[in-house]
């Protein structure tokens, strides 16, 4: 196991290098650069920027250098902990992304735990009691969860919380805790605002996992090993937990590889609607303005989460399912 983990960590280094190069090139493929975007925004407000000023800005930001020189300047800084400078925010990327990454991970893990807590018991019930009224009900609700856009669910929940509970559900903090230092009061305020985005982001994932778990568990319930264990007098609850449910949980564990980066980068619209201080809206804005170092860093972090999540899911799959052997 340790040998496998070490090999995977070593193989991740050239992979991340290739991803960083690909991301950096793709960000700069659209015509123009940040200075052009800045000049267009200024022109829309009635301000004119001279070509000389634009040339000075490009020289100041290093945008007049070759793309490979810009890349190696950026990637060399990352090795030493310098993630570059955000042109739009006029601030180091590390300072901008630091707390947002932490809040995004907290929200992502909370949504993932909510997804598992909701999908696991419902999926098991639907498989064991298939074609029952409860199974049909959860199937119907699951299809609604898959069909309703998350941003629409966010708007509905915002309306309900505001009208019937007199609660402001936008953002992750109250105004007095927006820029405050971390304390127990700020953590409590975060938990008070966390439940609505957690439910919204976990709803669609729960609906999909319920269907997957139900189908996998139905396949396992009639396997010969289950019939043999049942004939030997093993109780139904112990039988379910020890054998078929354990095998059917593989999709839950394997979902770690994609659910973390998906929650980070795939919930941009929800974050904008709910005004969440996560990296999603910042990534969207940095791509629109071609803020290369900021957007490149965020995309690199998303890719790193994919690598880490995939490694964790592979290790947990071995622990969960003894039929899998990583060394082979």
Secondary structure, 3 states (H helix, E strand, C coil): CHHHHHHHHHHHHHHHHHHHHHHHHHHCCCCCCHHHHHHHHHHHCCCCCCHHHHHHHHHHHCCCCCHHHHHHHHHHHHHCCCCCEECCCCEEHHHHHHHHHHHHHHHHHHHHHHHHHHHHHHHHHHHHCCCCHHHHHHHHHHHHHHHCCHHHHHHHHHHHHHHHCCCCCCCCCCHHHCCCCCCHHHHHHHHHHHHHHHHHHHHHHHHHHHHHHHHHHHHHHCCHHHHHHHHCCCCHHHHHHHHHHHHHCHHHHHCHHHHHHHHHHCCHHHHHHHCCCCHHHHHHHHHHHCCHHHHHHHHHHHHHHHHHHHHHHHHHHHHHCCCCCCCC
